[in-house]
Amino acid sequence: MYLTKEKKQEIFEKYGKSNTDTGSPESQIALFSYRISHLTEHLKLNRKDYSTSRSLKMLVGKRRRLLDYLKEKDIEKYRALIKELGIRR
């Protein structure tokens, strides 16, 4: 399994306020980014896996909405998170 309990704890600890902070937009965006990168690698090998392709598109949409929310609430946190995760060039 690619996303273990320990990996989730590590992501939440790094991007959230604590390791149990699973609800903050920053930690959710980081988790979605990790999942998106995993699904992208999967689709490079399995081009015709349409259900995974749909899941990837839905995850990207969720992350986009959360990023828009964070941008409206606190532009500085948004810019820092984008830079740290390397989402934009």
Secondary structure, DSSP 8 states (H G I E B T S, - for coil): --S-HHHHHHHHHHHSSSTT--SSHHHHHHHHHHHHHHHHHHHHH-TT-HHHHHHHHHHHHHHHHHHHHHHHH-HHHHHHHHHHHT---
